[in-house]
Amino acid sequence: VESIVNVAAAAFAWYSLYVAHKPKDLNHPYGYGKMEFFSSGVEGMLILIAGLSMLFPAIFSFFEKTEVQRIEVGILLIAITMIVNGILGYFLLQKGKQNDSMTLIADGKHLLSDSLSSLALVAGLILVKFTGFSFIDGILAIILAIVIIYNGYRILRKSVGGLMDEQDEDTLTKLVEILNKNRRVNWIDVHNLRVQKYGADIHIDCHLTLPWYLNLHDAHEDVSAFEKTVAKNYNSAVEVFIHADPCLPECCHYCQVQNCKVRKDDFTGTKEWNLTRLMTNVKHFEE
């Protein structure tokens, strides 16, 4: 049953990747990337169904005793699928991480979990063969069904979180590292940072505080530099919308601009940029 689910999920994932990479249009100004969340959600649901369909027969097997037959053939077939799933799962996981594709990551994790489950199952069948205790097969089936159900729940949960624009800790952490590493003097502070993911594509909103005396051209240069700095650190498409704020006298004590002719307060130290500070909708001096 789960093998059939794997084929169905892979077919739908292939179609979803095709849709997710279609260009933006008037009806979808942010693109079609969220199709990847929908795809992984369908896969998670199919995995849940497969796990449940495996769990109930395993439970009933304790009440209706049946002998495990053709163990050698079973071990051989499962061993082959274990190797194939392991290789393909690792490949998909690496490609998914490289392209920040939730569909590929979900498929990769699914196949890797199948491979590990198969390893446990082979070990169980070997124990049945040499001990003669057929109930071991039922116990292992229940354990594997629970593992499959849990994996399906995790994939489904992440999919729903993506569709609901739930905060993605990994994406935000990477973004904070990028900003700290490439921080410019004129970028006095960043706040009200928001990140939305559309499949692999990323949409970023934030407020950027700049020296108030910059003319429109110079301010635009700083904003463009901010956008390019972020975008070049991702393999996927990145869209950055920035609201430029003028600095206030209260910003002077952490502003790094040297020889500022309008400084009202001595520089006392740089404000560290972290998730809490960047996501709060206030300038750093108001914290």
TITORGU-616352 format. One line per 4 residues: for each residue x negated, y, z negated of C-alpha. Coordinates in nm, 2 decimals. Layout:
<nodes>
X Y Z  ...
</nodes>
This chain:
<nodes>
0.00 0.00 0.00  -0.27 0.24 -0.09  -0.46 0.17 0.23  -0.14 0.27 0.43
-0.13 0.58 0.21  -0.49 0.66 0.30  -0.42 0.64 0.67  -0.11 0.86 0.64
-0.28 1.11 0.42  -0.58 1.13 0.65  -0.36 1.19 0.95  -0.17 1.47 0.78
-0.50 1.61 0.65  -0.63 1.62 1.01  -0.32 1.81 1.13  -0.34 2.04 0.83
-0.70 2.14 0.91  -0.59 2.21 1.26  -0.32 2.44 1.14  -0.53 2.60 0.86
-0.79 2.72 1.11  -0.55 2.89 1.35  -0.62 3.27 1.38  -0.42 3.53 1.19
-0.11 3.66 1.36  0.17 3.91 1.29  0.38 3.66 1.10  0.08 3.53 0.90
-0.15 3.83 0.83  -0.36 3.63 0.58  -0.39 3.34 0.82  -0.28 2.98 0.78
-0.53 2.87 0.52  -0.28 2.78 0.25  -0.18 2.48 0.47  -0.48 2.31 0.30
-0.31 2.34 -0.04  0.01 2.20 0.10  -0.19 1.91 0.26  -0.37 1.82 -0.06
-0.04 1.84 -0.24  0.12 1.59 0.00  -0.18 1.36 -0.04  -0.16 1.38 -0.42
0.21 1.29 -0.41  0.14 0.99 -0.18  -0.14 0.88 -0.41  0.10 0.90 -0.71
0.35 0.69 -0.53  0.08 0.43 -0.44  -0.03 0.41 -0.80  0.32 0.36 -0.93
0.39 0.10 -0.66  0.08 -0.09 -0.78  0.16 -0.04 -1.16  0.50 -0.21 -1.17
0.41 -0.53 -0.99  0.10 -0.56 -1.21  0.32 -0.54 -1.52  0.57 -0.79 -1.39
0.28 -1.03 -1.31  0.25 -1.10 -1.68  0.60 -1.24 -1.69  0.60 -1.42 -1.36
0.28 -1.63 -1.37  0.11 -1.67 -1.03  -0.23 -1.81 -0.94  -0.48 -1.58 -0.78
-0.56 -1.74 -0.44  -0.84 -1.71 -0.18  -1.06 -1.51 -0.42  -1.37 -1.53 -0.19
-1.18 -1.37 0.10  -1.05 -1.10 -0.14  -1.39 -1.02 -0.27  -1.54 -1.00 0.08
-1.26 -0.77 0.21  -1.27 -0.54 -0.09  -1.65 -0.52 -0.08  -1.64 -0.41 0.28
-1.38 -0.14 0.21  -1.58 -0.03 -0.10  -1.89 0.04 0.11  -1.69 0.21 0.39
-1.49 0.43 0.15  -1.80 0.52 -0.05  -1.99 0.63 0.26  -1.70 0.82 0.42
-1.59 0.97 0.08  -1.94 1.11 0.01  -1.96 1.25 0.37  -1.62 1.42 0.33
-1.70 1.56 -0.01  -2.03 1.71 0.11  -1.86 1.87 0.41  -1.58 1.99 0.20
-1.81 2.17 -0.04  -2.02 2.31 0.25  -1.71 2.45 0.41  -1.51 2.52 0.09
-1.23 2.30 0.23  -0.98 2.17 -0.03  -0.84 1.92 0.21  -1.18 1.76 0.28
-1.28 1.77 -0.09  -0.95 1.60 -0.19  -0.99 1.33 0.07  -1.36 1.28 -0.03
-1.28 1.25 -0.40  -0.99 1.01 -0.32  -1.21 0.78 -0.11  -1.49 0.79 -0.37
-1.24 0.70 -0.65  -1.12 0.41 -0.42  -1.47 0.29 -0.38  -1.54 0.29 -0.76
-1.20 0.12 -0.82  -1.29 -0.14 -0.56  -1.62 -0.20 -0.75  -1.43 -0.27 -1.07
-1.19 -0.49 -0.88  -1.46 -0.70 -0.73  -1.61 -0.75 -1.07  -1.27 -0.85 -1.20
-1.21 -1.11 -0.93  -1.55 -1.26 -0.99  -1.46 -1.29 -1.36  -1.13 -1.46 -1.26
-1.32 -1.70 -1.03  -1.57 -1.81 -1.30  -1.35 -1.80 -1.61  -1.02 -1.92 -1.46
-0.83 -1.65 -1.65  -0.59 -1.51 -1.39  -0.44 -1.25 -1.63  -0.76 -1.05 -1.58
-0.63 -0.97 -1.23  -0.31 -0.81 -1.38  -0.51 -0.62 -1.65  -0.74 -0.47 -1.38
-0.45 -0.39 -1.16  -0.28 -0.19 -1.44  -0.61 0.00 -1.52  -0.67 0.08 -1.15
-0.31 0.19 -1.11  -0.35 0.44 -1.40  -0.67 0.57 -1.25  -0.50 0.62 -0.91
-0.21 0.79 -1.07  -0.44 1.02 -1.26  -0.63 1.11 -0.95  -0.31 1.18 -0.76
-0.19 1.41 -1.05  -0.52 1.60 -1.04  -0.51 1.66 -0.67  -0.14 1.76 -0.69
-0.21 1.99 -0.98  -0.49 2.17 -0.80  -0.27 2.21 -0.49  0.02 2.37 -0.69
-0.24 2.60 -0.85  -0.36 2.71 -0.51  -0.02 2.77 -0.38  0.06 2.98 -0.69
-0.26 3.18 -0.65  -0.39 3.04 -0.98  -0.74 3.17 -1.08  -1.02 2.96 -0.93
-1.30 2.96 -1.19  -1.56 2.83 -0.95  -1.49 3.10 -0.69  -1.49 3.38 -0.95
-1.81 3.26 -1.12  -1.99 3.25 -0.79  -1.86 3.60 -0.70  -1.98 3.75 -1.03
-2.33 3.59 -0.97  -2.34 3.75 -0.62  -2.24 4.09 -0.75  -2.50 4.08 -1.04
-2.77 3.97 -0.81  -2.71 4.23 -0.54  -2.59 4.52 -0.77  -2.66 4.87 -0.63
-2.73 5.18 -0.83  -2.43 5.37 -0.69  -2.20 5.08 -0.79  -2.13 5.22 -1.14
-1.87 4.96 -1.23  -1.63 4.71 -1.08  -1.29 4.64 -1.23  -0.94 4.50 -1.15
-1.11 4.22 -0.96  -0.87 3.97 -0.79  -0.95 3.67 -0.58  -0.70 3.48 -0.36
-0.79 3.17 -0.16  -0.62 3.08 0.16  -0.77 2.74 0.22  -1.14 2.81 0.27
-1.08 3.18 0.34  -1.11 3.42 0.05  -0.93 3.75 -0.01  -1.08 3.99 -0.27
-0.93 4.31 -0.42  -1.12 4.53 -0.66  -1.18 4.89 -0.78  -1.53 5.02 -0.73
-1.65 5.32 -0.93  -1.89 5.55 -0.73  -2.05 5.89 -0.81  -1.77 6.15 -0.77
-1.98 6.39 -0.56  -2.04 6.15 -0.27  -1.89 6.27 0.06  -1.65 6.04 0.24
-1.92 5.90 0.48  -2.16 5.81 0.19  -1.88 5.65 -0.01  -1.78 5.45 0.29
-2.14 5.33 0.33  -2.14 5.20 -0.03  -1.80 5.03 0.02  -1.92 4.87 0.34
-2.24 4.75 0.17  -2.03 4.59 -0.10  -1.81 4.41 0.15  -2.11 4.28 0.35
-2.30 4.17 0.04  -2.01 3.95 -0.06  -1.92 3.82 0.28  -2.27 3.71 0.37
-2.29 3.47 0.07  -1.99 3.26 0.19  -1.97 3.02 0.49  -1.59 3.09 0.52
-1.41 3.41 0.62  -1.41 3.68 0.35  -1.18 3.98 0.34  -1.25 4.25 0.08
-1.01 4.54 0.00  -1.17 4.81 -0.22  -1.01 5.10 -0.40  -1.29 5.36 -0.46
-1.28 5.54 -0.80  -1.47 5.86 -0.88  -1.70 5.84 -1.19  -1.61 6.03 -1.50
-1.84 6.19 -1.77  -1.77 5.89 -1.99  -1.94 5.67 -1.74  -2.28 5.85 -1.77
-2.42 5.64 -2.06  -2.42 5.33 -1.84  -2.46 5.48 -1.50  -2.80 5.38 -1.34
-2.82 5.67 -1.09  -3.15 5.85 -1.16  -3.21 6.22 -1.15  -2.83 6.28 -1.14
-2.78 6.66 -1.15  -2.43 6.63 -1.30  -2.51 6.38 -1.58  -2.33 6.47 -1.90
-2.47 6.20 -2.13  -2.80 6.01 -2.16  -2.83 5.66 -2.01  -2.82 5.40 -2.29
-2.81 5.08 -2.10  -2.65 4.88 -1.82  -2.31 4.72 -1.88  -2.33 4.35 -1.80
-2.09 4.23 -1.54  -1.89 3.92 -1.65  -1.56 3.77 -1.56  -1.37 3.95 -1.84
-1.51 4.29 -1.77  -1.47 4.27 -1.39  -1.11 4.14 -1.40  -0.98 4.39 -1.66
-0.80 4.69 -1.50  -0.99 4.96 -1.68  -1.33 5.13 -1.63  -1.60 4.99 -1.85
-1.60 5.28 -2.10  -1.24 5.22 -2.18  -1.30 4.86 -2.31
</nodes>
